[in-house]
Amino acid sequence: MRTGTSSPKASISHPYLTSHLCRSSGKPSQIYRMALSTNMAASLVLFSLLLLHFTQAEELMSIDGAPSPSPQAQPIDCGIACEGRCGLSKRPNLCKRSCGSCCKRCKCVPPGTSGNYEACPCYANLTTRKNARKCP
C-alpha cells in the first residue's frame, strides 16, 4: 500500500485485485479474460472426451446390460482346429478327443502343435482331477 498518494488508482490495495483488474476502469484485465477462456476450453475438451468414453462404452453393451459378443466370436470348427493341434502327437486320437472337449468349452484352440496357451487362456486353465493340464 502506498502512503502519501491520493490518486484513485492507489485505492485498490489487495495484490490479487490489482493484478487482475484494470487500474483505470476496475474491470477484469485481458489476462484474466484469457485465463477464463483457456479454462473453459480445457473443460470443453475434458467433457467431450468423457462423452466419447461413455458413448463407446454404451456401444459395447447390449440392451439388457450384458456385454455384446466381440467381433472375433465366430464359431470355430473344433475338428479342424484339433487336427492341426494334434498333428504331431504320439497319441492323436486321445489328443483330438481332449482337444475337442476343451474347444467346445472354450470356443478356441491355441495355434500351433504345442504351447501358445496365452492365445486361449481358458484352454490353458482347464485341469484334470489331479490338477494336470487337460488340454493338449
Beta strands, then each sheet from edge to edge (+ up, - down):
end
